[in-house]
Amino acid sequence: MMIKHVLIGYLALLVCSAHAEKSTVQTPRENHAAEVRNNLARCPSWEFLDSDDDDLRRGITHLYLKISRFDTESVREGVRLYLDNYSSDLFASLDASGKLYAFYRVFFRVPSGFYATSSAQMPYPVEIQSFWGSPHRGSHEVDLLWPYSISKDGTLELQNVLSVQERTGPGYSPLSDFDVLLLKFGRRFPVQKK
């Protein structure tokens, strides 16, 4: 009888531990979202780079390209997880939003060049932009791809550091911006299979 109770106890322990292991196993999408969050967290801020630090600019772009290989849903979830880490700290939240603003110019097919804000050709609502809003030329044209530009050989290049006096607009919402850019422009690069 004692052996029966021990066996029942042992089986119950196995079932409980198997259930606990099952609940901690992550799906590939959860793993990818966590990797996106971690890469964004370790990425340096681009806003205040030295103007001659080309290596760090290339490194930031390389990391953004690495993040871009994941599927869209994993990237969006990783962005949400990343933002959740900084929601209670204003300065960290601003830094996180700035990283995402630049990352989105790599991840999405945001066009280069200036667009007239009053024109029907304006592909992106300027109202969404804010502290990181695109630089304007005159009072009615904005550069949507900033802080990136397209080089002569067709690659993305991280350009200017932050210049607050050039930006205007309401508060920036990174997750809303993700959704609008996805709908308006789609991904710049296809998902890469591992």
N, C-alpha and C positions, 0 to 999 in steps of 0.2 A: 504494500500500500504506500509506503514511504517513497519508493522508487517512482510510483505513478505520480505522486504530488511533485516530486522533483522534476520529472519529465514535463509535466504540465507547466510548471513554473519556467522551465527552460524554454519550452515552445512559446510561451507568452512573451518572454524576454526577446526571443528571436523575432517574433512578429512585431513587437514594439520597436526594436532597433531597425528592422527592415523598413518600417513605416517612417521612422525618423530619417533614415538615409534617403528614402525616396523623396521626402519633402525638402531636403537640402540640395538635391540634384537639380542643376539648372539646365534649362533648354539652351540650344545653340543661340537663339535670339537673346536670351537673358545674358549669356556669356558675352555676346557681341556688344550688347548695350553697356555692360560693365566695362568692357575694353574701351569703348568710345568714351565713357565717363572718365576713366583713368587717364587716357591719352589727353583729353581736354584739360584735366587737372594738372598734368605735368608739363603741358605746353606753356612756354613763356609768354608773357603779355607782349603784344606787338606795339601797343600804343606809345610807349616811351622809349623805344629802342634808339640807340645812337644812330644818327643818319648814315654813318659809314659802316655799320655792322651788317654787311651783306651775308656773311656766313649764318648768322642767327636768323635773318629773314628767310634764307633758303631752308634752314632747319625747320622753322615754323611751317612753311609751305609744305615741306616733305611730310611733316606730321599730319597736317590737314589732308593731304592726299592719301595717307595711310588710313585715316579714319573714313575717308570717302569710299573705301572698297567694300564697306558693309552695306547690307540692304537698308532701304530707307526707313523701315519701321524700327530696326535696331538703332539706327543713328538717332532718330527722333526720341526714342526711349532713353538712349544714353545722354542726350542733351537734357532731357527732363531730370534724370538722376543727377547730372552734373549741377544743374541749377538748384536742385533741392539741397545740395550741400552748402550753398551760399546764400540761401534766402533770408537768413536772419542778420547778415552782416552787410551793411550798405556798400562799403568800399569793395569787399570781395564780390558782391553781387554785380557791381558796376564793371569790375575786371572780368568776371565771367561773361557778362553780356557783350563786352568788347571783343573777347575772343570769339564768341559765337558770331558776331556781326562779320568779322573777317572770314571765319571758317565758311559761312554761308556763301561768300563770293567764290569760294573754291568748289564747294559741294554742288551748288546750283549753277545753271547756265545763265547767270546774270550777264547781260550784254555790256560791252565796253562803250565808252563814249558818253557825250553829254546829250541829254534829252530835255526838251522843253516841257516844263511842268504844266503849262496850260494847253499843250498839244494833245490831240486825240491819240498821237503816237506814243505817249508816255506809257511805257509798259509796266510800270510799277508805281503804286500809290505813295507819293512822297510823305503823306501824313503819317505813315508807319515809322518813319525814321526820326531819330532824335539826336542824342549826344554823339552817336556814331553816324549820324545822317550823312549822306553823300555830300561832298563838296559842291558848292554851287558856283556857276560862272554867271556874272550878272545877277539879276534877281529872279530869273525864271528858267535856268538850266541846271541840271544836276548830273554828276558823274556817278552812275549806279554801281559800277564795279569797284570803286574806291573802297578799301585801301589797296586794291590790286589793279594791275594793268596787264595787258597782253603784250609780250615782247615781240620783236621782229620775227623770231623763230616760232611764235605761236604759243609760248608757255606763259603761265601765270607768274607774275612777279609782284611780291609784296613791296609796296612803295612807301608812302609817307608815314611818318609818325603822327600821332594825334595832334590836331590843331583846333582847339575848342572853338575859336572865333569863327571858324568856317562852317559850323554845324548848327542846324536849327531843327525844331520839330517837337512833337509831344513825346512822352515817355516811351521807351523802347520795350517791346514785349518779344523776347527771343522765340518763344514757342509759336506765337501768332505769326511772326515773321517767317519762321520755318514753313508753316502751312501755306502762307501766301506765296512764298518763293517757289515752293514745290508745285503749286497749282499754276502759277504764272510761267515758270521757266523750266521746270523739271530738273533732273540731275544733269550735271556736267559729264560725269563718267559713269559707265555701267558698273553694276555690282561685280566684284571679282570673286570667283570661286577659289577656295583654298585647295 
